[in-house]
Amino acid sequence: MNVRFKSRLPWALAFSFARAIQQPALEIWSGHNANVKTAQQALLLRARCNRTARRGEYTAAMEKT
């Protein structure tokens, strides 16, 4: 939305992605040390996807990387 409506917005739109970024990692981790690395990778993927979405550059193909 920031890219598309930039000229009409008085400020950049933002959203708190905290829970959206954390939830998949928390579900994968489930408190088990063996799942830490996989959960960290999921957290990084969500953060990257949210960053690109904020910039207006997100594509669904990013979910598979």
N, C-alpha and C positions, 0 to 999 in steps of 0.2 A: 504494500500500500504506500510505503514511503516513496518508492520509485515511481509508481503510477500517478500519484496525486501530489507529488512534491511541491508543485507550484501553487497548490491551493491549501496547503496545510501550514498553520502558523508555527508548528514545531513537529519534530519527528515522532511518529507513533512508536510506542514501546510496549512490551508485554513482559510480565514476569514469567520466565521460562523455568524457574527453579524446580518446581515439582515435575514438570514435563521432562526435564533433563534427568532428574534423579530417579523417577519411578522405575523405568526399565532396568536400570543398574541395581536398584534395591531388590527387585524381584529376582534377578539372576543371582545376586550374591546370597540372599537368604541366610546370612549369618555364617556361611561356611567358607573357611579359608581357601578351600580348593577352587572356589568360584571367583576369587578376587580378581584375577587377571581378566577373565571374561567380562565381569561386571565393569571393570575399568575401561575396557574396549567399548562396551555399550555406552558408557557415560561420555566418552570422547566422541563417538559417532553422533550421539544426540546433540552434543554441544556444537559440533561442526555443522550439522543440519540446521540447527536453530540460528547459528551465525549467518549461514548463507540465506536462510529465509528472511532474516532481518535486513539483509542487503538486497533482497529481491532477486536472488540468484539460485534459489532452491529448485531442484528437480527431483522427482520420485526416484530416479536412478541412484541418487546419493544414498538412499537407504540400504543399498546392497553392497556398499563399499566398506 
